[in-house]
Amino acid sequence: MSWWVERMAWVRRLRRRPLLLHVATDAGTGPVVILVHGIASSSVTFAQLIPRLTPHHRVIAVDILGFGNSPAPADCEYTLEDHVASLTATIHSLNLAEPFTLVGHSLGSLIVSRFAAMRRTRGSRRTRVSHLVLVGPPIYLSPADVGDRRVRAGITAYLRAYNFIRANKEFTLSNAAIIARLLPKGIFEITERNWTPFVKSMEHCIESQTVISDIAVVQVPVDVVYGALDAFIVPGSMSVIERMRHVTMHRVEANDHLVRKRLAKVVARVIDGPPPPPSLPSPSPSAENAVDGVMRDV
């Protein structure tokens, strides 16, 4: 009867209403900017960015599912769909009247890319994105889809490292505690409380991701901001999105994966830039096939 128990658990998850995320910041007035942080972190990620935006924007920062002060349901699988469902429900509850800029950092960039790519969010007045900003996106293609030997080897090494991290809990927790003491509280935390959201989000969202195809079908301008010293970005892994006509890349020298002052300045400048052009035309049915063709050249 185990198959029946598993099936009923799946049905219960399907029927469960998405949980609302904790809104950590809602400050300023003007065009809305929504900030979504990454794995093992919280909205504190954007401490350097928020003060640069609030003079001209209404800034809303949330804690993603399982992290910060947001709910961490024990029976959740923390798939990309789970994260996006809670983000969608939270944004919908804000009753926003105008399209907004959506910013994601690290895992948050994968979440917001899927959010902006979905037809049902594009079609709702309260969840319509006008501008997508991805900060330090950890883009890892399937090694089998990568033609360049060096890029393939780099991605394989990262995926093996993530598998080791998930499989060795005590090692990960002890080393995470050391790193956390060196950073502001909330920037990086892996604890017993968020261990399950951490390992499941890593496995289901970062190691198994669809960000390339999601960005390909997004119908608004996309800006990608990343640090030249970002240890979570494999050299050459972003060449696919660099070739997309609606994507603009911004490399920030002397900055790592964190949203430090130098990176925050660039992100704020990107957000405060000239108004984005009208939405891009809908991609043709062969859009994903075109992406596949580019991926073979990576």
VENCOR-V421599 format. One record per residue. PHI is phi in radians with two decimals (NA if undefined). Layout:
# VENCOR-V421599
phi = <PHI;PHI>
This chain:
# VENCOR-V421599
phi = <NA;-1.07;-1.09;-1.22;-1.07;-1.12;-1.14;-1.17;-1.10;-1.13;-1.12;-1.11;-1.12;-1.13;-1.44;-1.20;-1.24;-1.03;-1.39;-1.35;-1.46;-1.29;-1.57;-1.42;-2.42;-2.57;-2.46;1.50;-2.33;2.16;-0.97;-1.42;-2.17;-1.92;-1.91;-2.21;-1.43;-1.88;-1.18;0.99;-2.48;-2.71;-1.13;-1.03;-0.79;-1.75;-1.03;-1.43;-1.60;-0.98;-1.11;-1.41;-1.82;-1.08;-1.10;-2.22;-2.44;-1.53;-1.87;-2.10;-2.03;-2.02;-1.68;-1.27;-0.98;1.62;-2.32;1.03;-1.78;-1.44;-1.03;-2.30;-1.06;-1.20;-1.66;-1.47;-1.60;0.94;-1.37;-1.06;-1.11;-1.10;-1.10;-1.18;-1.07;-1.23;-1.11;-1.09;-1.09;-1.18;-1.13;-1.05;-1.22;-1.36;0.95;-1.23;-1.59;-2.21;-1.01;-2.34;-1.52;-2.03;-2.06;-2.21;-1.98;0.99;-0.96;-1.01;-1.23;-1.25;-1.14;-1.24;-1.11;-1.15;-0.99;-1.23;-1.47;-1.30;-1.11;-1.25;-1.37;-1.16;-1.51;-1.77;-1.06;-1.52;-2.26;-1.58;-1.62;-1.83;-2.75;-1.99;-2.15;-1.91;-1.97;0.98;-1.20;-1.46;-1.58;-2.18;-1.25;-1.14;-0.90;-1.14;-1.67;-1.83;-1.44;-1.24;-1.07;-1.20;-1.14;-1.08;-1.16;-1.14;-1.12;-1.04;-1.11;-1.12;-1.13;-1.14;-1.11;-1.14;-1.12;-1.12;-1.06;-1.18;-1.46;-2.20;-1.06;-1.08;-1.04;-1.15;-1.12;-1.18;-1.26;-1.12;-1.11;-1.15;-1.13;-1.05;-1.19;-1.60;-2.13;-1.01;-1.02;1.68;-1.26;-2.58;-2.51;-2.14;-2.31;-1.02;-1.10;-1.88;-1.06;-1.11;-1.01;-1.16;-1.22;-1.27;-1.15;-1.10;-1.22;-1.55;-2.00;-1.50;-1.29;-2.09;-2.19;-2.24;-1.11;-1.07;-1.20;-1.14;-1.09;-1.06;-1.75;-1.10;-1.86;-2.23;-1.06;-2.14;-1.94;-1.99;-2.05;-2.59;-1.46;-1.11;-1.82;-1.17;-1.31;-1.71;-1.89;-1.36;-0.92;1.56;-1.28;-1.75;-1.11;-1.15;-1.29;-1.05;-1.53;-1.35;-1.20;-1.71;-1.92;-2.08;-1.72;-2.34;-1.65;-1.92;-1.22;0.98;-2.37;-1.67;-1.37;-1.38;-1.50;-1.48;-0.99;-1.10;-1.21;-1.05;-1.08;-1.19;-1.07;-1.08;-1.14;-1.11;-1.22;-1.45;-1.13;-1.04;-0.95;-1.11;-1.16;-0.98;-0.94;-1.26;-1.12;-1.03;-1.15;-1.25;-1.02;-1.63;-1.03;-1.20;-1.14;-1.12;-1.07;-1.03;-1.15;-1.17;-1.05;-1.18;-1.54;-1.20>
